[in-house]
Amino acid sequence: MSAAEVLTEVNEEVIPRVCRIFSNSTRYKILLLLDKEARTFTNLMKTLSLNPKVLNDHLNILIANKVIAKSYPYNLYTLTPFGHVIKDALDELHTRLQEPLKRLRRGRS
């Protein structure tokens, strides 16, 4: 799915879906790691200090929602175009949430 196809699928269900997917911080951490580089299951497991069953469950949720994909034959997990769109949107949300906090902190000083 290309980024253009992702954008044509944006509707009122996308935001609740993304919120459900990333209601678990481990899936967000996986997103951040895969944004930097493709990784193997073992690399993710060691980096996140997760047991294999837990990691597998998280990866399956991300794959089912087309956020990540597993490449063959190298068995590397990578972000999909949809995953990149979501990562960019979450970065923007993070930035927007930080601005009022910075203003509040400056006002207290």
MIVEXPA-11975 format. One record per atom (N, C-alpha, C): x, y negated, z; chain; atom name; residue in three letters. Coordinates in Angstrom, 3 decimals, m for minus. Example, Ala and Ser with C-alpha at 12.3 -4.5 7.8 and 13.67 -1.06 7.14 Angstrom:
REM MIVEXPA-11975
{fike {13.190, 5.690, 7.800}, A, N, ala}
{fike {12.300, 4.500, 7.800}, A, CA, ala}
{fike {13.200, 3.300, 7.800}, A, C, ala}
{fike {12.850, 2.250, 7.080}, A, N, ser}
{fike {13.670, 1.060, 7.140}, A, CA, ser}
{fike {12.900, m0.030, 7.870}, A, C, ser}
END
This chain:
REM MIVEXPA-11975
{fike {0.847, 1.176, 0.000}, A, N, met}
{fike {0.000, 0.000, 0.000}, A, CA, met}
{fike {0.890, m1.235, 0.000}, A, C, met}
{fike {0.707, m2.087, m0.990}, A, N, ser}
{fike {1.507, m3.306, m1.087}, A, CA, ser}
{fike {0.955, m4.373, m0.141}, A, C, ser}
{fike {1.739, m5.417, 0.066}, A, N, ala}
{fike {1.290, m6.520, 0.925}, A, CA, ala}
{fike {0.034, m7.159, 0.347}, A, C, ala}
{fike {m0.066, m7.263, m0.983}, A, N, ala}
{fike {m1.265, m7.835, m1.612}, A, CA, ala}
{fike {m2.485, m6.976, m1.321}, A, C, ala}
{fike {m2.324, m5.664, m1.374}, A, N, glu}
{fike {m3.442, m4.772, m1.064}, A, CA, glu}
{fike {m3.845, m4.893, 0.395}, A, C, glu}
{fike {m2.857, m5.074, 1.267}, A, N, val}
{fike {m3.146, m5.259, 2.688}, A, CA, val}
{fike {m4.026, m6.476, 2.876}, A, C, val}
{fike {m3.667, m7.572, 2.224}, A, N, leu}
{fike {m4.417, m8.813, 2.402}, A, CA, leu}
{fike {m5.828, m8.715, 1.847}, A, C, leu}
{fike {m6.048, m7.912, 0.822}, A, N, thr}
{fike {m7.411, m7.771, 0.294}, A, CA, thr}
{fike {m8.272, m6.926, 1.223}, A, C, thr}
{fike {m7.649, m6.143, 2.096}, A, N, glu}
{fike {m8.396, m5.327, 3.042}, A, CA, glu}
{fike {m8.700, m6.065, 4.340}, A, C, glu}
{fike {m8.195, m7.274, 4.506}, A, N, val}
{fike {m8.428, m8.021, 5.733}, A, CA, val}
{fike {m9.905, m8.369, 5.836}, A, C, val}
{fike {m10.499, m7.950, 6.933}, A, N, asn}
{fike {m11.902, m8.256, 7.208}, A, CA, asn}
{fike {m12.084, m8.380, 8.712}, A, C, asn}
{fike {m13.312, m8.432, 9.159}, A, N, glu}
{fike {m13.569, m8.650, 10.583}, A, CA, glu}
{fike {m13.134, m7.478, 11.458}, A, C, glu}
{fike {m12.823, m6.341, 10.863}, A, N, glu}
{fike {m12.395, m5.177, 11.638}, A, CA, glu}
{fike {m10.889, m5.129, 11.885}, A, C, glu}
{fike {m10.129, m5.922, 11.160}, A, N, val}
{fike {m8.671, m5.832, 11.258}, A, CA, val}
{fike {m8.172, m6.247, 12.636}, A, C, val}
{fike {m8.658, m7.351, 13.171}, A, N, ile}
{fike {m8.149, m7.839, 14.462}, A, CA, ile}
{fike {m8.468, m6.850, 15.583}, A, C, ile}
{fike {m9.702, m6.369, 15.711}, A, N, pro}
{fike {m9.944, m5.369, 16.757}, A, CA, pro}
{fike {m9.089, m4.108, 16.571}, A, C, pro}
{fike {m8.887, m3.701, 15.330}, A, N, arg}
{fike {m8.065, m2.522, 15.044}, A, CA, arg}
{fike {m6.622, m2.744, 15.497}, A, C, arg}
{fike {m6.065, m3.890, 15.159}, A, N, val}
{fike {m4.688, m4.200, 15.558}, A, CA, val}
{fike {m4.585, m4.288, 17.080}, A, C, val}
{fike {m5.577, m4.867, 17.708}, A, N, cys}
{fike {m5.561, m4.957, 19.176}, A, CA, cys}
{fike {m5.589, m3.568, 19.809}, A, C, cys}
{fike {m6.376, m2.656, 19.251}, A, N, arg}
{fike {m6.410, m1.283, 19.775}, A, CA, arg}
{fike {m5.062, m0.589, 19.572}, A, C, arg}
{fike {m4.494, m0.757, 18.386}, A, N, ile}
{fike {m3.212, m0.100, 18.086}, A, CA, ile}
{fike {m2.136, m0.575, 19.055}, A, C, ile}
{fike {m2.061, m1.877, 19.283}, A, N, phe}
{fike {m0.974, m2.435, 20.080}, A, CA, phe}
{fike {m1.389, m2.745, 21.518}, A, C, phe}
{fike {m2.466, m2.108, 21.973}, A, N, ser}
{fike {m2.831, m2.232, 23.381}, A, CA, ser}
{fike {m1.823, m1.486, 24.249}, A, C, ser}
{fike {m1.005, m0.671, 23.616}, A, N, asn}
{fike {0.057, 0.046, 24.304}, A, CA, asn}
{fike {1.394, m0.587, 23.912}, A, C, asn}
{fike {2.151, m1.029, 24.886}, A, N, ser}
{fike {3.391, m1.748, 24.596}, A, CA, ser}
{fike {4.452, m0.876, 23.927}, A, C, ser}
{fike {4.384, 0.424, 24.109}, A, N, thr}
{fike {5.365, 1.307, 23.453}, A, CA, thr}
{fike {5.225, 1.224, 21.939}, A, C, thr}
{fike {3.998, 1.156, 21.440}, A, N, arg}
{fike {3.809, 1.049, 19.990}, A, CA, arg}
{fike {4.346, m0.282, 19.478}, A, C, arg}
{fike {4.225, m1.328, 20.261}, A, N, tyr}
{fike {4.798, m2.619, 19.875}, A, CA, tyr}
{fike {6.328, m2.529, 19.840}, A, C, tyr}
{fike {6.918, m1.848, 20.814}, A, N, lys}
{fike {8.371, m1.675, 20.830}, A, CA, lys}
{fike {8.833, m0.896, 19.601}, A, C, lys}
{fike {8.063, 0.122, 19.209}, A, N, ile}
{fike {8.390, 0.890, 18.000}, A, CA, ile}
{fike {8.353, m0.036, 16.786}, A, C, ile}
{fike {7.332, m0.872, 16.706}, A, N, leu}
{fike {7.205, m1.833, 15.605}, A, CA, leu}
{fike {8.445, m2.726, 15.532}, A, C, leu}
{fike {8.873, m3.240, 16.670}, A, N, leu}
{fike {10.044, m4.124, 16.708}, A, CA, leu}
{fike {11.313, m3.392, 16.278}, A, C, leu}
{fike {11.487, m2.167, 16.732}, A, N, leu}
{fike {12.677, m1.397, 16.357}, A, CA, leu}
{fike {12.701, m1.098, 14.866}, A, C, leu}
{fike {11.548, m0.714, 14.315}, A, N, leu}
{fike {11.501, m0.358, 12.902}, A, CA, leu}
{fike {11.567, m1.579, 11.998}, A, C, leu}
{fike {11.283, m2.755, 12.533}, A, N, asp}
{fike {11.428, m3.972, 11.744}, A, CA, asp}
{fike {12.906, m4.234, 11.449}, A, C, asp}
{fike {13.768, m3.824, 12.360}, A, N, lys}
{fike {15.210, m4.041, 12.189}, A, CA, lys}
{fike {15.829, m3.027, 11.243}, A, C, lys}
{fike {15.417, m1.754, 11.360}, A, N, glu}
{fike {15.971, m0.702, 10.507}, A, CA, glu}
{fike {15.133, 0.562, 10.627}, A, C, glu}
{fike {15.214, 1.396, 9.603}, A, N, ala}
{fike {14.562, 2.701, 9.634}, A, CA, ala}
{fike {15.273, 3.557, 10.679}, A, C, ala}
{fike {14.514, 4.402, 11.355}, A, N, arg}
{fike {15.097, 5.218, 12.419}, A, CA, arg}
{fike {14.552, 6.639, 12.378}, A, C, arg}
{fike {15.327, 7.544, 12.924}, A, N, thr}
{fike {14.891, 8.928, 13.048}, A, CA, thr}
{fike {14.075, 9.094, 14.323}, A, C, thr}
{fike {13.391, 10.218, 14.400}, A, N, phe}
{fike {12.625, 10.545, 15.596}, A, CA, phe}
{fike {13.553, 10.569, 16.813}, A, C, phe}
{fike {14.680, 11.230, 16.682}, A, N, thr}
{fike {15.624, 11.356, 17.798}, A, CA, thr}
{fike {16.151, 9.996, 18.244}, A, C, thr}
{fike {16.462, 9.129, 17.282}, A, N, asn}
{fike {16.943, 7.795, 17.623}, A, CA, asn}
{fike {15.876, 7.024, 18.398}, A, C, asn}
{fike {14.638, 7.078, 17.934}, A, N, leu}
{fike {13.548, 6.397, 18.636}, A, CA, leu}
{fike {13.359, 6.976, 20.037}, A, C, leu}
{fike {13.401, 8.295, 20.134}, A, N, met}
{fike {13.204, 8.964, 21.414}, A, CA, met}
{fike {14.267, 8.522, 22.422}, A, C, met}
{fike {15.517, 8.488, 21.994}, A, N, lys}
{fike {16.609, 8.088, 22.898}, A, CA, lys}
{fike {16.561, 6.602, 23.223}, A, C, lys}
{fike {16.304, 5.778, 22.213}, A, N, thr}
{fike {16.266, 4.327, 22.424}, A, CA, thr}
{fike {15.154, 3.934, 23.391}, A, C, thr}
{fike {14.001, 4.584, 23.253}, A, N, leu}
{fike {12.839, 4.242, 24.084}, A, CA, leu}
{fike {12.740, 5.084, 25.353}, A, C, leu}
{fike {13.613, 6.064, 25.495}, A, N, ser}
{fike {13.587, 6.979, 26.653}, A, CA, ser}
{fike {12.210, 7.627, 26.822}, A, C, ser}
{fike {11.716, 8.191, 25.735}, A, N, leu}
{fike {10.410, 8.850, 25.761}, A, CA, leu}
{fike {10.566, 10.346, 25.559}, A, C, leu}
{fike {9.623, 11.103, 26.113}, A, N, asn}
{fike {9.667, 12.522, 25.817}, A, CA, asn}
{fike {9.073, 12.736, 24.428}, A, C, asn}
{fike {9.429, 13.807, 23.753}, A, N, pro}
{fike {9.025, 14.013, 22.358}, A, CA, pro}
{fike {7.515, 13.999, 22.134}, A, C, pro}
{fike {6.749, 14.578, 23.044}, A, N, lys}
{fike {5.284, 14.625, 22.878}, A, CA, lys}
{fike {4.689, 13.224, 22.886}, A, C, lys}
{fike {5.126, 12.403, 23.820}, A, N, val}
{fike {4.612, 11.033, 23.931}, A, CA, val}
{fike {4.975, 10.235, 22.679}, A, C, val}
{fike {6.231, 10.325, 22.255}, A, N, leu}
{fike {6.659, 9.605, 21.058}, A, CA, leu}
{fike {5.874, 10.084, 19.840}, A, C, leu}
{fike {5.711, 11.375, 19.695}, A, N, asn}
{fike {4.971, 11.929, 18.567}, A, CA, asn}
{fike {3.544, 11.384, 18.534}, A, C, asn}
{fike {2.901, 11.304, 19.685}, A, N, asp}
{fike {1.536, 10.762, 19.749}, A, CA, asp}
{fike {1.499, 9.306, 19.271}, A, C, asp}
{fike {2.450, 8.498, 19.733}, A, N, his}
{fike {2.498, 7.092, 19.319}, A, CA, his}
{fike {2.771, 6.963, 17.820}, A, C, his}
{fike {3.709, 7.741, 17.312}, A, N, leu}
{fike {4.026, 7.685, 15.883}, A, CA, leu}
{fike {2.832, 8.109, 15.039}, A, C, leu}
{fike {2.103, 9.124, 15.489}, A, N, asn}
{fike {0.925, 9.573, 14.739}, A, CA, asn}
{fike {m0.151, 8.500, 14.667}, A, C, asn}
{fike {m0.317, 7.743, 15.741}, A, N, ile}
{fike {m1.292, 6.638, 15.739}, A, CA, ile}
{fike {m0.847, 5.574, 14.742}, A, C, ile}
{fike {0.430, 5.230, 14.759}, A, N, leu}
{fike {0.938, 4.204, 13.843}, A, CA, leu}
{fike {0.870, 4.675, 12.385}, A, C, leu}
{fike {1.139, 5.940, 12.144}, A, N, ile}
{fike {1.042, 6.490, 10.791}, A, CA, ile}
{fike {m0.412, 6.518, 10.330}, A, C, ile}
{fike {m1.308, 6.981, 11.186}, A, N, ala}
{fike {m2.729, 7.062, 10.837}, A, CA, ala}
{fike {m3.307, 5.693, 10.488}, A, C, ala}
{fike {m2.760, 4.645, 11.104}, A, N, asn}
{fike {m3.243, 3.286, 10.841}, A, CA, asn}
{fike {m2.398, 2.559, 9.801}, A, C, asn}
{fike {m1.526, 3.297, 9.132}, A, N, lys}
{fike {m0.715, 2.791, 8.021}, A, CA, lys}
{fike {0.225, 1.648, 8.408}, A, C, lys}
{fike {0.657, 1.659, 9.677}, A, N, val}
{fike {1.614, 0.660, 10.142}, A, CA, val}
{fike {3.036, 1.123, 9.836}, A, C, val}
{fike {3.270, 2.422, 9.967}, A, N, ile}
{fike {4.567, 2.997, 9.644}, A, CA, ile}
{fike {4.376, 4.181, 8.709}, A, C, ile}
{fike {5.481, 4.610, 8.115}, A, N, ala}
{fike {5.474, 5.800, 7.261}, A, CA, ala}
{fike {6.736, 6.589, 7.548}, A, C, ala}
{fike {6.653, 7.871, 7.284}, A, N, lys}
{fike {7.823, 8.748, 7.438}, A, CA, lys}
{fike {8.318, 9.092, 6.046}, A, C, lys}
{fike {9.587, 8.810, 5.798}, A, N, ser}
{fike {10.152, 9.092, 4.477}, A, CA, ser}
{fike {10.739, 10.497, 4.452}, A, C, ser}
{fike {10.596, 11.112, 3.333}, A, N, tyr}
{fike {11.156, 12.456, 3.132}, A, CA, tyr}
{fike {12.204, 12.369, 2.045}, A, C, tyr}
{fike {13.237, 13.113, 2.021}, A, N, pro}
{fike {13.583, 14.229, 2.906}, A, CA, pro}
{fike {14.409, 13.800, 4.119}, A, C, pro}
{fike {14.603, 12.512, 4.306}, A, N, tyr}
{fike {15.509, 12.054, 5.363}, A, CA, tyr}
{fike {14.839, 11.916, 6.726}, A, C, tyr}
{fike {13.521, 12.042, 6.775}, A, N, asn}
{fike {12.776, 11.960, 8.035}, A, CA, asn}
{fike {13.033, 10.667, 8.797}, A, C, asn}
{fike {13.031, 9.573, 8.056}, A, N, leu}
{fike {13.180, 8.252, 8.663}, A, CA, leu}
{fike {11.821, 7.586, 8.754}, A, C, leu}
{fike {11.589, 6.935, 9.886}, A, N, tyr}
{fike {10.366, 6.157, 10.058}, A, CA, tyr}
{fike {10.653, 4.721, 9.649}, A, C, tyr}
{fike {9.757, 4.138, 8.878}, A, N, thr}
{fike {9.913, 2.764, 8.394}, A, CA, thr}
{fike {8.582, 2.030, 8.510}, A, C, thr}
{fike {8.655, 0.706, 8.504}, A, N, leu}
{fike {7.427, m0.089, 8.469}, A, CA, leu}
{fike {6.864, m0.066, 7.059}, A, C, leu}
{fike {5.557, m0.030, 6.959}, A, N, thr}
{fike {4.868, m0.152, 5.676}, A, CA, thr}
{fike {4.681, m1.642, 5.388}, A, C, thr}
{fike {4.219, m1.993, 4.196}, A, N, pro}
{fike {3.887, m3.407, 3.960}, A, CA, pro}
{fike {2.859, m3.935, 4.974}, A, C, pro}
{fike {1.878, m3.112, 5.327}, A, N, phe}
{fike {0.903, m3.501, 6.351}, A, CA, phe}
{fike {1.616, m3.721, 7.681}, A, C, phe}
{fike {2.573, m2.858, 8.007}, A, N, gly}
{fike {3.338, m3.015, 9.239}, A, CA, gly}
{fike {4.099, m4.323, 9.280}, A, C, gly}
{fike {4.661, m4.715, 8.133}, A, N, his}
{fike {5.384, m5.997, 8.068}, A, CA, his}
{fike {4.424, m7.175, 8.248}, A, C, his}
{fike {3.243, m7.087, 7.660}, A, N, val}
{fike {2.242, m8.153, 7.824}, A, CA, val}
{fike {1.845, m8.265, 9.296}, A, C, val}
{fike {1.618, m7.128, 9.930}, A, N, ile}
{fike {1.247, m7.118, 11.351}, A, CA, ile}
{fike {2.380, m7.681, 12.199}, A, C, ile}
{fike {3.608, m7.285, 11.913}, A, N, lys}
{fike {4.761, m7.793, 12.667}, A, CA, lys}
{fike {4.854, m9.310, 12.554}, A, C, lys}
{fike {4.698, m9.831, 11.351}, A, N, asp}
{fike {4.743, m11.282, 11.159}, A, CA, asp}
{fike {3.611, m11.980, 11.908}, A, C, asp}
{fike {2.426, m11.396, 11.872}, A, N, ala}
{fike {1.279, m11.991, 12.566}, A, CA, ala}
{fike {1.488, m11.974, 14.085}, A, C, ala}
{fike {2.029, m10.896, 14.603}, A, N, leu}
{fike {2.291, m10.823, 16.044}, A, CA, leu}
{fike {3.403, m11.782, 16.459}, A, C, leu}
{fike {4.394, m11.977, 15.595}, A, N, asp}
{fike {5.428, m12.979, 15.864}, A, CA, asp}
{fike {4.815, m14.375, 15.956}, A, C, asp}
{fike {3.919, m14.677, 15.021}, A, N, glu}
{fike {3.240, m15.982, 15.024}, A, CA, glu}
{fike {2.398, m16.154, 16.284}, A, C, glu}
{fike {1.690, m15.115, 16.681}, A, N, leu}
{fike {0.896, m15.169, 17.909}, A, CA, leu}
{fike {1.801, m15.418, 19.115}, A, C, leu}
{fike {2.904, m14.718, 19.172}, A, N, his}
{fike {3.856, m14.903, 20.275}, A, CA, his}
{fike {4.343, m16.349, 20.343}, A, C, his}
{fike {4.701, m16.901, 19.198}, A, N, thr}
{fike {5.171, m18.288, 19.141}, A, CA, thr}
{fike {4.090, m19.248, 19.615}, A, C, thr}
{fike {2.876, m19.045, 19.141}, A, N, arg}
{fike {1.778, m19.941, 19.533}, A, CA, arg}
{fike {1.449, m19.845, 21.018}, A, C, arg}
{fike {1.608, m18.665, 21.590}, A, N, leu}
{fike {1.346, m18.506, 23.024}, A, CA, leu}
{fike {2.467, m19.110, 23.867}, A, C, leu}
{fike {3.677, m19.160, 23.355}, A, N, gln}
{fike {4.811, m19.702, 24.096}, A, CA, gln}
{fike {4.768, m21.222, 24.201}, A, C, gln}
{fike {4.254, m21.900, 23.176}, A, N, glu}
{fike {4.258, m23.370, 23.155}, A, CA, glu}
{fike {3.515, m23.978, 24.344}, A, C, glu}
{fike {2.282, m23.563, 24.659}, A, N, pro}
{fike {1.612, m24.149, 25.834}, A, CA, pro}
{fike {2.337, m23.825, 27.142}, A, C, pro}
{fike {2.933, m22.654, 27.222}, A, N, leu}
{fike {3.668, m22.291, 28.435}, A, CA, leu}
{fike {4.884, m23.191, 28.622}, A, C, leu}
{fike {5.567, m23.490, 27.540}, A, N, lys}
{fike {6.724, m24.385, 27.625}, A, CA, lys}
{fike {6.291, m25.771, 28.094}, A, C, lys}
{fike {5.161, m26.256, 27.564}, A, N, arg}
{fike {4.659, m27.575, 27.983}, A, CA, arg}
{fike {4.297, m27.573, 29.467}, A, C, arg}
{fike {3.684, m26.505, 29.930}, A, N, leu}
{fike {3.334, m26.405, 31.351}, A, CA, leu}
{fike {4.576, m26.404, 32.227}, A, C, leu}
{fike {5.592, m25.681, 31.810}, A, N, arg}
{fike {6.829, m25.608, 32.593}, A, CA, arg}
{fike {7.525, m26.965, 32.656}, A, C, arg}
{fike {7.516, m27.692, 31.518}, A, N, arg}
{fike {8.140, m29.019, 31.508}, A, CA, arg}
{fike {7.376, m29.968, 32.423}, A, C, arg}
{fike {6.058, m29.834, 32.470}, A, N, gly}
{fike {5.247, m30.701, 33.318}, A, CA, gly}
{fike {5.480, m30.474, 34.792}, A, C, gly}
{fike {5.867, m29.269, 35.176}, A, N, arg}
{fike {6.141, m28.942, 36.576}, A, CA, arg}
{fike {7.505, m29.414, 37.022}, A, C, arg}
{fike {8.422, m29.581, 36.108}, A, N, ser}
{fike {9.810, m29.952, 36.463}, A, CA, ser}
{fike {9.904, m31.355, 36.980}, A, C, ser}
END
